[in-house]
């Protein structure tokens, strides 16, 4: 799944190429692309036609276009990228992609916006905006580390109060959003903390360092266009990111740790792979059973 840096790369592309333009037509094809809009794809297309895209916004891994009528924000068009969704800016005469599921044309006659989704887990939903500009459907998602409203001290307190594993807590999108498996492993490697350490066993400064590293590694990934392991994760121009070349833990099983040279290990955690250094990030000790 794309994480915060990959979604932010797409958001910036939309801000450059789509914001300020009015939707002339919208077409949704296939059974799944508008499944989150109960009234169906035709109604979704009718409701957004004629509206202006006034902003492209993001919270964590969630992306939406702010649609305005006469300069007044009225709706948020949430774009769920899923596992393989791509938002591409294409010339109108460009050949249709094989897995094209949505097309937006604009009143200025310029390039189209297309949604291509090979695995069809992505799609669109329309929602009213809350007072802070966030669609109601994603109000339960916590602010991410790049938002002005993000309160790291409050996040640290919440994590510290939990006995859950530290990795589970930083992956919890209701605690802090945007961090996925890749950047969680990278942040924990930088902080020299094993992901299964109980959060409550860490000091508040240690938890804060993990969060700082998460922000730093995502910022570094953003500068390189995100992490692309295949051709499915691309920006609006179809270009892949290359931060996968800079990963120290995730996907590096058997490779020497960049700090100590110990081979990186792969373990199972929350039904996914987790990568860490056995020496720099020792597993938490299993408590001994109490004596009778």
Buried (B, 14 or more C-beta within 10 A) or exposed (E): BBBBBBBBBBBBBBBEBBBEBBBBBBBBEBEBBBBBBEEEBEEBBEBBBBBBBBBBBBBBBBBBBBBBEEEEBBBBBBBBBBBBBBBBBBEEEEEEBEBBBBBBBBEEEEBBBBBBBBEBBBBBBBBEBEEEEBBEBBEEBBBBBBBEEBEBEEBBEBBBEBEBBBBBBBBBBEBBBBBBBBBBBBBBBBBBBBBBBBBBEBEEEBBBBBBBBBBBBBBBBBEBBBBBEEEBBBBBEEEBBEBBEEBBBBBBEEEEBBEEEEEBBBBEBEEEBBBBBBBBBEEBEEEEEEEE
